[in-house]
Amino acid sequence: MSHILDRPIWSALATRHAALAEGSSLARRYQPSVSAFAAARDDRQESLEALGRLVAGDEMLLLAEANEIVLPRGLQILSTADLVQMTAQQHLPLLSDPRIEQLGEADAAEMLALATLTKPGPFSIRAQAFGNFWGVKIDGRLVAMAGERMKQPGYTELSGVCTHPDVRGKGLARLLSRFVAGQIFAKGDQPYLHAYVTNTAAIALYQTIGFKIRSPINVAVVAPAA
């Protein structure tokens, strides 16, 4: 029996993020200004064909699921990546730290700049449409952040964890990851996250705050075939 997080993009777009979705009951994508994430409901031909119809022109979509990614005719894979999906296995209470502040619309450009520099994963100027973000600022400059991304019934993804190179090694990524996980638990959800298989340092960090690997996740960036 499949788990709701095996197709995390579909599970979010079909439920708690339906307001951010475009598509149908067979395949959905996030609004382009929010994210390139998209998913078919399943691997049946009609669902895959519906996924193919969500691509306009030469734009790209990003797919992620536990099973092998299957594409409809007309789409091609441009690149792939191997991730691990991790879930928090123990309750983490709320954490208070005076350095942490909630970020808002006024911080959007600086958030995007930090994500562009550090590359924690796909990120857009409208990332806050997914959920709340928090950060640490030094002398008014955003130097670290983390927040919420995809949401499914009972689950919220911890994402966007990044630290400016000037302040790495000070424990800010761990602090913010722990803080956001506590916020998610306080709302009644279980936190989960994704990390590149090759990012062993990040995986080890998440393990120290109670996350364990649940499943491998396949990722593909796709576009219309030439």
Secondary structure, 3 states (H helix, E strand, C coil): CCCCCCCHHHHHHCCCCHHHEEECCCEEEECCCCCCEEEECCCCHHHHHHHHCCCCCCCCEEEEECCCCCCCCCEEEEEEEEEEEEEECCCCCCCCCCCEEECCHHHHHHHHHHHHHHCCCCCCCCHHHCCCEEEEEECCEEEEEEEEEEEECCEEEEEEEEECHHHCCCCHHHHHHHHHHHHHHHCCCEEEEEEECCCHHHHHHHHHCCEEEEEEEEEEEEEECC
